[in-house]
Amino acid sequence: MIKEKHFDCIKFKYELQKKLLKKSRAKNLHEYANYVNKIAQKSPLHKDWNN
């Protein structure tokens, strides 16, 4: 018999966002958005649409 694993996507997303907010040390939403955008641009998943 195969055991099914329970994975809560919402809880996982919440924990990731919570850790990212803490790591950013942002004082407001604008600082947080800038921090997240800088990280996203360094990601291998980011595609430069200007090239």
mmCIF entry with sequence, helices, sheets and N, C-alpha, C, O atoms, coordinates in Angstrom:
data_MODEL
# 
_entry.id   MODEL 
# 
_entity.id                         1 
_entity.type                       polymer 
_entity.pdbx_number_of_molecules   1 
# 
_entity_poly.entity_id                      1 
_entity_poly.type                           'polypeptide(L)' 
_entity_poly.nstd_linkage                   no 
_entity_poly.nstd_monomer                   no 
_entity_poly.pdbx_seq_one_letter_code       MIKEKHFDCIKFKYELQKKLLKKSRAKNLHEYANYVNKIAQKSPLHKDWNN 
_entity_poly.pdbx_seq_one_letter_code_can   MIKEKHFDCIKFKYELQKKLLKKSRAKNLHEYANYVNKIAQKSPLHKDWNN 
_entity_poly.pdbx_strand_id                 A 
# 
loop_
_entity_poly_seq.entity_id 
_entity_poly_seq.num 
_entity_poly_seq.mon_id 
_entity_poly_seq.hetero 
1 1  MET n 
1 2  ILE n 
1 3  LYS n 
1 4  GLU n 
1 5  LYS n 
1 6  HIS n 
1 7  PHE n 
1 8  ASP n 
1 9  CYS n 
1 10 ILE n 
1 11 LYS n 
1 12 PHE n 
1 13 LYS n 
1 14 TYR n 
1 15 GLU n 
1 16 LEU n 
1 17 GLN n 
1 18 LYS n 
1 19 LYS n 
1 20 LEU n 
1 21 LEU n 
1 22 LYS n 
1 23 LYS n 
1 24 SER n 
1 25 ARG n 
1 26 ALA n 
1 27 LYS n 
1 28 ASN n 
1 29 LEU n 
1 30 HIS n 
1 31 GLU n 
1 32 TYR n 
1 33 ALA n 
1 34 ASN n 
1 35 TYR n 
1 36 VAL n 
1 37 ASN n 
1 38 LYS n 
1 39 ILE n 
1 40 ALA n 
1 41 GLN n 
1 42 LYS n 
1 43 SER n 
1 44 PRO n 
1 45 LEU n 
1 46 HIS n 
1 47 LYS n 
1 48 ASP n 
1 49 TRP n 
1 50 ASN n 
1 51 ASN n 
# 
_struct_asym.id          A 
_struct_asym.entity_id   1 
# 
loop_
_struct_conf.conf_type_id 
_struct_conf.id 
_struct_conf.pdbx_PDB_helix_id 
_struct_conf.beg_label_comp_id 
_struct_conf.beg_label_asym_id 
_struct_conf.beg_label_seq_id 
_struct_conf.pdbx_beg_PDB_ins_code 
_struct_conf.end_label_comp_id 
_struct_conf.end_label_asym_id 
_struct_conf.end_label_seq_id 
_struct_conf.pdbx_end_PDB_ins_code 
_struct_conf.beg_auth_comp_id 
_struct_conf.beg_auth_asym_id 
_struct_conf.beg_auth_seq_id 
_struct_conf.end_auth_comp_id 
_struct_conf.end_auth_asym_id 
_struct_conf.end_auth_seq_id 
_struct_conf.pdbx_PDB_helix_class 
_struct_conf.details 
_struct_conf.pdbx_PDB_helix_length 
HELX_P HELX_P1 AA1 CYS A 9  ? SER A 24 ? CYS A 9  SER A 24 1 ? 16 
HELX_P HELX_P2 AA2 LEU A 29 ? LYS A 42 ? LEU A 29 LYS A 42 1 ? 14 
# 
_struct_conf_type.id          HELX_P 
_struct_conf_type.criteria    ? 
_struct_conf_type.reference   ? 
# 
loop_
_atom_site.group_PDB 
_atom_site.id 
_atom_site.type_symbol 
_atom_site.label_atom_id 
_atom_site.label_alt_id 
_atom_site.label_comp_id 
_atom_site.label_asym_id 
_atom_site.label_entity_id 
_atom_site.label_seq_id 
_atom_site.pdbx_PDB_ins_code 
_atom_site.Cartn_x 
_atom_site.Cartn_y 
_atom_site.Cartn_z 
_atom_site.occupancy 
_atom_site.B_iso_or_equiv 
_atom_site.pdbx_formal_charge 
_atom_site.auth_seq_id 
_atom_site.auth_comp_id 
_atom_site.auth_asym_id 
_atom_site.auth_atom_id 
_atom_site.pdbx_PDB_model_num 
ATOM 1   N N  . MET A 1 1  ? 0.841  -1.184 0.000   1.00 0.00 ? 1  MET A N  1 
ATOM 2   C CA . MET A 1 1  ? 0.000  0.000  0.000   1.00 0.00 ? 1  MET A CA 1 
ATOM 3   C C  . MET A 1 1  ? 0.887  1.249  0.000   1.00 0.00 ? 1  MET A C  1 
ATOM 4   O O  . MET A 1 1  ? 1.856  1.333  0.755   1.00 0.00 ? 1  MET A O  1 
ATOM 5   N N  . ILE A 1 2  ? 0.549  2.202  -0.844  1.00 0.00 ? 2  ILE A N  1 
ATOM 6   C CA . ILE A 1 2  ? 1.314  3.441  -0.954  1.00 0.00 ? 2  ILE A CA 1 
ATOM 7   C C  . ILE A 1 2  ? 0.748  4.474  0.014   1.00 0.00 ? 2  ILE A C  1 
ATOM 8   O O  . ILE A 1 2  ? -0.455 4.732  0.041   1.00 0.00 ? 2  ILE A O  1 
ATOM 9   N N  . LYS A 1 3  ? 1.637  5.054  0.802   1.00 0.00 ? 3  LYS A N  1 
ATOM 10  C CA . LYS A 1 3  ? 1.215  6.107  1.720   1.00 0.00 ? 3  LYS A CA 1 
ATOM 11  C C  . LYS A 1 3  ? 1.209  7.437  0.986   1.00 0.00 ? 3  LYS A C  1 
ATOM 12  O O  . LYS A 1 3  ? 2.167  7.777  0.293   1.00 0.00 ? 3  LYS A O  1 
ATOM 13  N N  . GLU A 1 4  ? 0.144  8.172  1.138   1.00 0.00 ? 4  GLU A N  1 
ATOM 14  C CA . GLU A 1 4  ? 0.052  9.488  0.507   1.00 0.00 ? 4  GLU A CA 1 
ATOM 15  C C  . GLU A 1 4  ? 0.648  10.531 1.437   1.00 0.00 ? 4  GLU A C  1 
ATOM 16  O O  . GLU A 1 4  ? 0.422  10.512 2.646   1.00 0.00 ? 4  GLU A O  1 
ATOM 17  N N  . LYS A 1 5  ? 1.407  11.431 0.854   1.00 0.00 ? 5  LYS A N  1 
ATOM 18  C CA . LYS A 1 5  ? 1.978  12.520 1.633   1.00 0.00 ? 5  LYS A CA 1 
ATOM 19  C C  . LYS A 1 5  ? 1.050  13.715 1.531   1.00 0.00 ? 5  LYS A C  1 
ATOM 20  O O  . LYS A 1 5  ? 0.509  14.008 0.464   1.00 0.00 ? 5  LYS A O  1 
ATOM 21  N N  . HIS A 1 6  ? 0.875  14.394 2.636   1.00 0.00 ? 6  HIS A N  1 
ATOM 22  C CA . HIS A 1 6  ? 0.031  15.581 2.665   1.00 0.00 ? 6  HIS A CA 1 
ATOM 23  C C  . HIS A 1 6  ? 0.923  16.804 2.535   1.00 0.00 ? 6  HIS A C  1 
ATOM 24  O O  . HIS A 1 6  ? 1.828  17.003 3.346   1.00 0.00 ? 6  HIS A O  1 
ATOM 25  N N  . PHE A 1 7  ? 0.676  17.617 1.529   1.00 0.00 ? 7  PHE A N  1 
ATOM 26  C CA . PHE A 1 7  ? 1.455  18.830 1.305   1.00 0.00 ? 7  PHE A CA 1 
ATOM 27  C C  . PHE A 1 7  ? 0.494  20.005 1.225   1.00 0.00 ? 7  PHE A C  1 
ATOM 28  O O  . PHE A 1 7  ? -0.384 20.040 0.363   1.00 0.00 ? 7  PHE A O  1 
ATOM 29  N N  . ASP A 1 8  ? 0.658  20.959 2.118   1.00 0.00 ? 8  ASP A N  1 
ATOM 30  C CA . ASP A 1 8  ? -0.205 22.133 2.163   1.00 0.00 ? 8  ASP A CA 1 
ATOM 31  C C  . ASP A 1 8  ? 0.470  23.276 1.411   1.00 0.00 ? 8  ASP A C  1 
ATOM 32  O O  . ASP A 1 8  ? 1.373  23.923 1.941   1.00 0.00 ? 8  ASP A O  1 
ATOM 33  N N  . CYS A 1 9  ? 0.039  23.523 0.189   1.00 0.00 ? 9  CYS A N  1 
ATOM 34  C CA . CYS A 1 9  ? 0.648  24.556 -0.662  1.00 0.00 ? 9  CYS A CA 1 
ATOM 35  C C  . CYS A 1 9  ? 0.512  25.952 -0.056  1.00 0.00 ? 9  CYS A C  1 
ATOM 36  O O  . CYS A 1 9  ? 1.443  26.755 -0.128  1.00 0.00 ? 9  CYS A O  1 
ATOM 37  N N  . ILE A 1 10 ? -0.620 26.234 0.526   1.00 0.00 ? 10 ILE A N  1 
ATOM 38  C CA . ILE A 1 10 ? -0.863 27.559 1.103   1.00 0.00 ? 10 ILE A CA 1 
ATOM 39  C C  . ILE A 1 10 ? 0.064  27.793 2.291   1.00 0.00 ? 10 ILE A C  1 
ATOM 40  O O  . ILE A 1 10 ? 0.644  28.871 2.428   1.00 0.00 ? 10 ILE A O  1 
ATOM 41  N N  . LYS A 1 11 ? 0.202  26.794 3.141   1.00 0.00 ? 11 LYS A N  1 
ATOM 42  C CA . LYS A 1 11 ? 1.089  26.913 4.294   1.00 0.00 ? 11 LYS A CA 1 
ATOM 43  C C  . LYS A 1 11 ? 2.535  27.092 3.837   1.00 0.00 ? 11 LYS A C  1 
ATOM 44  O O  . LYS A 1 11 ? 3.267  27.910 4.395   1.00 0.00 ? 11 LYS A O  1 
ATOM 45  N N  . PHE A 1 12 ? 2.948  26.330 2.826   1.00 0.00 ? 12 PHE A N  1 
ATOM 46  C CA . PHE A 1 12 ? 4.296  26.433 2.286   1.00 0.00 ? 12 PHE A CA 1 
ATOM 47  C C  . PHE A 1 12 ? 4.556  27.839 1.740   1.00 0.00 ? 12 PHE A C  1 
ATOM 48  O O  . PHE A 1 12 ? 5.600  28.427 2.022   1.00 0.00 ? 12 PHE A O  1 
ATOM 49  N N  . LYS A 1 13 ? 3.622  28.378 0.968   1.00 0.00 ? 13 LYS A N  1 
ATOM 50  C CA . LYS A 1 13 ? 3.745  29.726 0.396   1.00 0.00 ? 13 LYS A CA 1 
ATOM 51  C C  . LYS A 1 13 ? 3.832  30.769 1.512   1.00 0.00 ? 13 LYS A C  1 
ATOM 52  O O  . LYS A 1 13 ? 4.650  31.687 1.448   1.00 0.00 ? 13 LYS A O  1 
ATOM 53  N N  . TYR A 1 14 ? 3.001  30.626 2.515   1.00 0.00 ? 14 TYR A N  1 
ATOM 54  C CA . TYR A 1 14 ? 2.995  31.558 3.639   1.00 0.00 ? 14 TYR A CA 1 
ATOM 55  C C  . TYR A 1 14 ? 4.343  31.560 4.360   1.00 0.00 ? 14 TYR A C  1 
ATOM 56  O O  . TYR A 1 14 ? 4.867  32.623 4.693   1.00 0.00 ? 14 TYR A O  1 
ATOM 57  N N  . GLU A 1 15 ? 4.900  30.381 4.600   1.00 0.00 ? 15 GLU A N  1 
ATOM 58  C CA . GLU A 1 15 ? 6.187  30.278 5.292   1.00 0.00 ? 15 GLU A CA 1 
ATOM 59  C C  . GLU A 1 15 ? 7.312  30.891 4.463   1.00 0.00 ? 15 GLU A C  1 
ATOM 60  O O  . GLU A 1 15 ? 8.180  31.572 5.009   1.00 0.00 ? 15 GLU A O  1 
ATOM 61  N N  . LEU A 1 16 ? 7.306  30.659 3.152   1.00 0.00 ? 16 LEU A N  1 
ATOM 62  C CA . LEU A 1 16 ? 8.324  31.259 2.290   1.00 0.00 ? 16 LEU A CA 1 
ATOM 63  C C  . LEU A 1 16 ? 8.255  32.785 2.323   1.00 0.00 ? 16 LEU A C  1 
ATOM 64  O O  . LEU A 1 16 ? 9.279  33.459 2.438   1.00 0.00 ? 16 LEU A O  1 
ATOM 65  N N  . GLN A 1 17 ? 7.038  33.323 2.222   1.00 0.00 ? 17 GLN A N  1 
ATOM 66  C CA . GLN A 1 17 ? 6.867  34.775 2.238   1.00 0.00 ? 17 GLN A CA 1 
ATOM 67  C C  . GLN A 1 17 ? 7.273  35.369 3.582   1.00 0.00 ? 17 GLN A C  1 
ATOM 68  O O  . GLN A 1 17 ? 7.863  36.449 3.638   1.00 0.00 ? 17 GLN A O  1 
ATOM 69  N N  . LYS A 1 18 ? 6.961  34.672 4.644   1.00 0.00 ? 18 LYS A N  1 
ATOM 70  C CA . LYS A 1 18 ? 7.306  35.137 5.988   1.00 0.00 ? 18 LYS A CA 1 
ATOM 71  C C  . LYS A 1 18 ? 8.829  35.211 6.151   1.00 0.00 ? 18 LYS A C  1 
ATOM 72  O O  . LYS A 1 18 ? 9.354  36.187 6.687   1.00 0.00 ? 18 LYS A O  1 
ATOM 73  N N  . LYS A 1 19 ? 9.533  34.173 5.683   1.00 0.00 ? 19 LYS A N  1 
ATOM 74  C CA . LYS A 1 19 ? 10.992 34.157 5.771   1.00 0.00 ? 19 LYS A CA 1 
ATOM 75  C C  . LYS A 1 19 ? 11.605 35.248 4.889   1.00 0.00 ? 19 LYS A C  1 
ATOM 76  O O  . LYS A 1 19 ? 12.572 35.899 5.283   1.00 0.00 ? 19 LYS A O  1 
ATOM 77  N N  . LEU A 1 20 ? 11.044 35.441 3.708   1.00 0.00 ? 20 LEU A N  1 
ATOM 78  C CA . LEU A 1 20 ? 11.561 36.453 2.794   1.00 0.00 ? 20 LEU A CA 1 
ATOM 79  C C  . LEU A 1 20 ? 11.367 37.858 3.360   1.00 0.00 ? 20 LEU A C  1 
ATOM 80  O O  . LEU A 1 20 ? 12.260 38.698 3.249   1.00 0.00 ? 20 LEU A O  1 
ATOM 81  N N  . LEU A 1 21 ? 10.227 38.115 3.958   1.00 0.00 ? 21 LEU A N  1 
ATOM 82  C CA . LEU A 1 21 ? 9.969  39.423 4.565   1.00 0.00 ? 21 LEU A CA 1 
ATOM 83  C C  . LEU A 1 21 ? 10.951 39.685 5.703   1.00 0.00 ? 21 LEU A C  1 
ATOM 84  O O  . LEU A 1 21 ? 11.476 40.791 5.835   1.00 0.00 ? 21 LEU A O  1 
ATOM 85  N N  . LYS A 1 22 ? 11.194 38.676 6.514   1.00 0.00 ? 22 LYS A N  1 
ATOM 86  C CA . LYS A 1 22 ? 12.133 38.829 7.628   1.00 0.00 ? 22 LYS A CA 1 
ATOM 87  C C  . LYS A 1 22 ? 13.549 39.072 7.118   1.00 0.00 ? 22 LYS A C  1 
ATOM 88  O O  . LYS A 1 22 ? 14.267 39.922 7.645   1.00 0.00 ? 22 LYS A O  1 
ATOM 89  N N  . LYS A 1 23 ? 13.945 38.326 6.095   1.00 0.00 ? 23 LYS A N  1 
ATOM 90  C CA . LYS A 1 23 ? 15.278 38.460 5.529   1.00 0.00 ? 23 LYS A CA 1 
ATOM 91  C C  . LYS A 1 23 ? 15.480 39.824 4.862   1.00 0.00 ? 23 LYS A C  1 
ATOM 92  O O  . LYS A 1 23 ? 16.591 40.354 4.866   1.00 0.00 ? 23 LYS A O  1 
ATOM 93  N N  . SER A 1 24 ? 14.436 40.381 4.300   1.00 0.00 ? 24 SER A N  1 
ATOM 94  C CA . SER A 1 24 ? 14.535 41.657 3.580   1.00 0.00 ? 24 SER A CA 1 
ATOM 95  C C  . SER A 1 24 ? 14.780 42.843 4.507   1.00 0.00 ? 24 SER A C  1 
ATOM 96  O O  . SER A 1 24 ? 15.375 43.841 4.103   1.00 0.00 ? 24 SER A O  1 
ATOM 97  N N  . ARG A 1 25 ? 14.319 42.730 5.748   1.00 0.00 ? 25 ARG A N  1 
ATOM 98  C CA . ARG A 1 25 ? 14.404 43.822 6.725   1.00 0.00 ? 25 ARG A CA 1 
ATOM 99  C C  . ARG A 1 25 ? 13.741 45.095 6.218   1.00 0.00 ? 25 ARG A C  1 
ATOM 100 O O  . ARG A 1 25 ? 14.134 46.198 6.598   1.00 0.00 ? 25 ARG A O  1 
ATOM 101 N N  . ALA A 1 26 ? 12.747 44.945 5.372   1.00 0.00 ? 26 ALA A N  1 
ATOM 102 C CA . ALA A 1 26 ? 12.042 46.089 4.797   1.00 0.00 ? 26 ALA A CA 1 
ATOM 103 C C  . ALA A 1 26 ? 11.215 46.801 5.858   1.00 0.00 ? 26 ALA A C  1 
ATOM 104 O O  . ALA A 1 26 ? 10.609 46.174 6.726   1.00 0.00 ? 26 ALA A O  1 
ATOM 105 N N  . LYS A 1 27 ? 11.207 48.113 5.766   1.00 0.00 ? 27 LYS A N  1 
ATOM 106 C CA . LYS A 1 27 ? 10.444 48.928 6.704   1.00 0.00 ? 27 LYS A CA 1 
ATOM 107 C C  . LYS A 1 27 ? 9.046  49.239 6.182   1.00 0.00 ? 27 LYS A C  1 
ATOM 108 O O  . LYS A 1 27 ? 8.164  49.644 6.940   1.00 0.00 ? 27 LYS A O  1 
ATOM 109 N N  . ASN A 1 28 ? 8.853  49.045 4.880   1.00 0.00 ? 28 ASN A N  1 
ATOM 110 C CA . ASN A 1 28 ? 7.542  49.304 4.287   1.00 0.00 ? 28 ASN A CA 1 
ATOM 111 C C  . ASN A 1 28 ? 7.382  48.450 3.022   1.00 0.00 ? 28 ASN A C  1 
ATOM 112 O O  . ASN A 1 28 ? 8.304  47.742 2.618   1.00 0.00 ? 28 ASN A O  1 
ATOM 113 N N  . LEU A 1 29 ? 6.222  48.528 2.419   1.00 0.00 ? 29 LEU A N  1 
ATOM 114 C CA . LEU A 1 29 ? 5.912  47.708 1.253   1.00 0.00 ? 29 LEU A CA 1 
ATOM 115 C C  . LEU A 1 29 ? 6.801  48.053 0.066   1.00 0.00 ? 29 LEU A C  1 
ATOM 116 O O  . LEU A 1 29 ? 7.192  47.164 -0.691  1.00 0.00 ? 29 LEU A O  1 
ATOM 117 N N  . HIS A 1 30 ? 7.122  49.318 -0.107  1.00 0.00 ? 30 HIS A N  1 
ATOM 118 C CA . HIS A 1 30 ? 7.965  49.763 -1.211  1.00 0.00 ? 30 HIS A CA 1 
ATOM 119 C C  . HIS A 1 30 ? 9.365  49.130 -1.115  1.00 0.00 ? 30 HIS A C  1 
ATOM 120 O O  . HIS A 1 30 ? 9.889  48.642 -2.116  1.00 0.00 ? 30 HIS A O  1 
ATOM 121 N N  . GLU A 1 31 ? 9.959  49.137 0.060   1.00 0.00 ? 31 GLU A N  1 
ATOM 122 C CA . GLU A 1 31 ? 11.276 48.516 0.256   1.00 0.00 ? 31 GLU A CA 1 
ATOM 123 C C  . GLU A 1 31 ? 11.213 47.012 0.014   1.00 0.00 ? 31 GLU A C  1 
ATOM 124 O O  . GLU A 1 31 ? 12.123 46.431 -0.578  1.00 0.00 ? 31 GLU A O  1 
ATOM 125 N N  . TYR A 1 32 ? 10.147 46.395 0.471   1.00 0.00 ? 32 TYR A N  1 
ATOM 126 C CA . TYR A 1 32 ? 9.989  44.950 0.285   1.00 0.00 ? 32 TYR A CA 1 
ATOM 127 C C  . TYR A 1 32 ? 9.866  44.614 -1.202  1.00 0.00 ? 32 TYR A C  1 
ATOM 128 O O  . TYR A 1 32 ? 10.481 43.659 -1.675  1.00 0.00 ? 32 TYR A O  1 
ATOM 129 N N  . ALA A 1 33 ? 9.073  45.397 -1.940  1.00 0.00 ? 33 ALA A N  1 
ATOM 130 C CA . ALA A 1 33 ? 8.897  45.161 -3.376  1.00 0.00 ? 33 ALA A CA 1 
ATOM 131 C C  . ALA A 1 33 ? 10.220 45.323 -4.116  1.00 0.00 ? 33 ALA A C  1 
ATOM 132 O O  . ALA A 1 33 ? 10.523 44.536 -5.013  1.00 0.00 ? 33 ALA A O  1 
ATOM 133 N N  . ASN A 1 34 ? 11.004 46.321 -3.759  1.00 0.00 ? 34 ASN A N  1 
ATOM 134 C CA . ASN A 1 34 ? 12.310 46.512 -4.386  1.00 0.00 ? 34 ASN A CA 1 
ATOM 135 C C  . ASN A 1 34 ? 13.228 45.324 -4.109  1.00 0.00 ? 34 ASN A C  1 
ATOM 136 O O  . ASN A 1 34 ? 13.937 44.856 -5.000  1.00 0.00 ? 34 ASN A O  1 
ATOM 137 N N  . TYR A 1 35 ? 13.208 44.849 -2.888  1.00 0.00 ? 35 TYR A N  1 
ATOM 138 C CA . TYR A 1 35 ? 14.041 43.697 -2.497  1.00 0.00 ? 35 TYR A CA 1 
ATOM 139 C C  . TYR A 1 35 ? 13.646 42.450 -3.300  1.00 0.00 ? 35 TYR A C  1 
ATOM 140 O O  . TYR A 1 35 ? 14.508 41.748 -3.830  1.00 0.00 ? 35 TYR A O  1 
ATOM 141 N N  . VAL A 1 36 ? 12.375 42.190 -3.381  1.00 0.00 ? 36 VAL A N  1 
ATOM 142 C CA . VAL A 1 36 ? 11.890 41.008 -4.097  1.00 0.00 ? 36 VAL A CA 1 
ATOM 143 C C  . VAL A 1 36 ? 12.215 41.116 -5.584  1.00 0.00 ? 36 VAL A C  1 
ATOM 144 O O  . VAL A 1 36 ? 12.596 40.123 -6.203  1.00 0.00 ? 36 VAL A O  1 
ATOM 145 N N  . ASN A 1 37 ? 12.071 42.287 -6.156  1.00 0.00 ? 37 ASN A N  1 
ATOM 146 C CA . ASN A 1 37 ? 12.383 42.474 -7.575  1.00 0.00 ? 37 ASN A CA 1 
ATOM 147 C C  . ASN A 1 37 ? 13.859 42.239 -7.864  1.00 0.00 ? 37 ASN A C  1 
ATOM 148 O O  . ASN A 1 37 ? 14.201 41.664 -8.897  1.00 0.00 ? 37 ASN A O  1 
ATOM 149 N N  . LYS A 1 38 ? 14.737 42.675 -6.967  1.00 0.00 ? 38 LYS A N  1 
ATOM 150 C CA . LYS A 1 38 ? 16.172 42.450 -7.160  1.00 0.00 ? 38 LYS A CA 1 
ATOM 151 C C  . LYS A 1 38 ? 16.492 40.959 -7.133  1.00 0.00 ? 38 LYS A C  1 
ATOM 152 O O  . LYS A 1 38 ? 17.294 40.476 -7.933  1.00 0.00 ? 38 LYS A O  1 
ATOM 153 N N  . ILE A 1 39 ? 15.871 40.241 -6.222  1.00 0.00 ? 39 ILE A N  1 
ATOM 154 C CA . ILE A 1 39 ? 16.083 38.790 -6.129  1.00 0.00 ? 39 ILE A CA 1 
ATOM 155 C C  . ILE A 1 39 ? 15.546 38.102 -7.389  1.00 0.00 ? 39 ILE A C  1 
ATOM 156 O O  . ILE A 1 39 ? 16.190 37.204 -7.932  1.00 0.00 ? 39 ILE A O  1 
ATOM 157 N N  . ALA A 1 40 ? 14.390 38.516 -7.840  1.00 0.00 ? 40 ALA A N  1 
ATOM 158 C CA . ALA A 1 40 ? 13.764 37.899 -9.006  1.00 0.00 ? 40 ALA A CA 1 
ATOM 159 C C  . ALA A 1 40 ? 14.617 38.088 -10.257 1.00 0.00 ? 40 ALA A C  1 
ATOM 160 O O  . ALA A 1 40 ? 14.699 37.186 -11.091 1.00 0.00 ? 40 ALA A O  1 
ATOM 161 N N  . GLN A 1 41 ? 15.244 39.236 -10.395 1.00 0.00 ? 41 GLN A N  1 
ATOM 162 C CA . GLN A 1 41 ? 16.067 39.503 -11.579 1.00 0.00 ? 41 GLN A CA 1 
ATOM 163 C C  . GLN A 1 41 ? 17.313 38.632 -11.610 1.00 0.00 ? 41 GLN A C  1 
ATOM 164 O O  . GLN A 1 41 ? 17.856 38.387 -12.688 1.00 0.00 ? 41 GLN A O  1 
ATOM 165 N N  . LYS A 1 42 ? 17.779 38.161 -10.469 1.00 0.00 ? 42 LYS A N  1 
ATOM 166 C CA . LYS A 1 42 ? 18.955 37.294 -10.397 1.00 0.00 ? 42 LYS A CA 1 
ATOM 167 C C  . LYS A 1 42 ? 18.594 35.817 -10.597 1.00 0.00 ? 42 LYS A C  1 
ATOM 168 O O  . LYS A 1 42 ? 19.475 34.976 -10.772 1.00 0.00 ? 42 LYS A O  1 
ATOM 169 N N  . SER A 1 43 ? 17.325 35.518 -10.569 1.00 0.00 ? 43 SER A N  1 
ATOM 170 C CA . SER A 1 43 ? 16.857 34.139 -10.671 1.00 0.00 ? 43 SER A CA 1 
ATOM 171 C C  . SER A 1 43 ? 17.073 33.580 -12.073 1.00 0.00 ? 43 SER A C  1 
ATOM 172 O O  . SER A 1 43 ? 16.913 34.301 -13.058 1.00 0.00 ? 43 SER A O  1 
ATOM 173 N N  . PRO A 1 44 ? 17.437 32.298 -12.172 1.00 0.00 ? 44 PRO A N  1 
ATOM 174 C CA . PRO A 1 44 ? 17.562 31.679 -13.495 1.00 0.00 ? 44 PRO A CA 1 
ATOM 175 C C  . PRO A 1 44 ? 16.207 31.555 -14.204 1.00 0.00 ? 44 PRO A C  1 
ATOM 176 O O  . PRO A 1 44 ? 16.156 31.290 -15.405 1.00 0.00 ? 44 PRO A O  1 
ATOM 177 N N  . LEU A 1 45 ? 15.128 31.743 -13.467 1.00 0.00 ? 45 LEU A N  1 
ATOM 178 C CA . LEU A 1 45 ? 13.798 31.685 -14.072 1.00 0.00 ? 45 LEU A CA 1 
ATOM 179 C C  . LEU A 1 45 ? 13.407 33.002 -14.732 1.00 0.00 ? 45 LEU A C  1 
ATOM 180 O O  . LEU A 1 45 ? 12.436 33.065 -15.485 1.00 0.00 ? 45 LEU A O  1 
ATOM 181 N N  . HIS A 1 46 ? 14.179 34.060 -14.440 1.00 0.00 ? 46 HIS A N  1 
ATOM 182 C CA . HIS A 1 46 ? 13.897 35.378 -14.998 1.00 0.00 ? 46 HIS A CA 1 
ATOM 183 C C  . HIS A 1 46 ? 14.362 35.452 -16.440 1.00 0.00 ? 46 HIS A C  1 
ATOM 184 O O  . HIS A 1 46 ? 15.493 35.081 -16.755 1.00 0.00 ? 46 HIS A O  1 
ATOM 185 N N  . LYS A 1 47 ? 13.499 35.927 -17.307 1.00 0.00 ? 47 LYS A N  1 
ATOM 186 C CA . LYS A 1 47 ? 13.847 36.064 -18.710 1.00 0.00 ? 47 LYS A CA 1 
ATOM 187 C C  . LYS A 1 47 ? 13.926 37.558 -19.036 1.00 0.00 ? 47 LYS A C  1 
ATOM 188 O O  . LYS A 1 47 ? 12.990 38.312 -18.770 1.00 0.00 ? 47 LYS A O  1 
ATOM 189 N N  . ASP A 1 48 ? 15.030 37.965 -19.600 1.00 0.00 ? 48 ASP A N  1 
ATOM 190 C CA . ASP A 1 48 ? 15.208 39.356 -19.979 1.00 0.00 ? 48 ASP A CA 1 
ATOM 191 C C  . ASP A 1 48 ? 14.471 39.595 -21.296 1.00 0.00 ? 48 ASP A C  1 
ATOM 192 O O  . ASP A 1 48 ? 14.920 39.128 -22.343 1.00 0.00 ? 48 ASP A O  1 
ATOM 193 N N  . TRP A 1 49 ? 13.376 40.295 -21.261 1.00 0.00 ? 49 TRP A N  1 
ATOM 194 C CA . TRP A 1 49 ? 12.530 40.517 -22.431 1.00 0.00 ? 49 TRP A CA 1 
ATOM 195 C C  . TRP A 1 49 ? 13.104 41.558 -23.378 1.00 0.00 ? 49 TRP A C  1 
ATOM 196 O O  . TRP A 1 49 ? 12.609 41.709 -24.494 1.00 0.00 ? 49 TRP A O  1 
ATOM 197 N N  . ASN A 1 50 ? 14.148 42.288 -22.952 1.00 0.00 ? 50 ASN A N  1 
ATOM 198 C CA . ASN A 1 50 ? 14.733 43.316 -23.804 1.00 0.00 ? 50 ASN A CA 1 
ATOM 199 C C  . ASN A 1 50 ? 15.734 42.748 -24.810 1.00 0.00 ? 50 ASN A C  1 
ATOM 200 O O  . ASN A 1 50 ? 16.120 43.452 -25.743 1.00 0.00 ? 50 ASN A O  1 
ATOM 201 N N  . ASN A 1 51 ? 16.157 41.517 -24.648 1.00 0.00 ? 51 ASN A N  1 
ATOM 202 C CA . ASN A 1 51 ? 17.133 40.903 -25.566 1.00 0.00 ? 51 ASN A CA 1 
ATOM 203 C C  . ASN A 1 51 ? 16.459 39.980 -26.532 1.00 0.00 ? 51 ASN A C  1 
ATOM 204 O O  . ASN A 1 51 ? 17.123 39.378 -27.375 1.00 0.00 ? 51 ASN A O  1 
# 
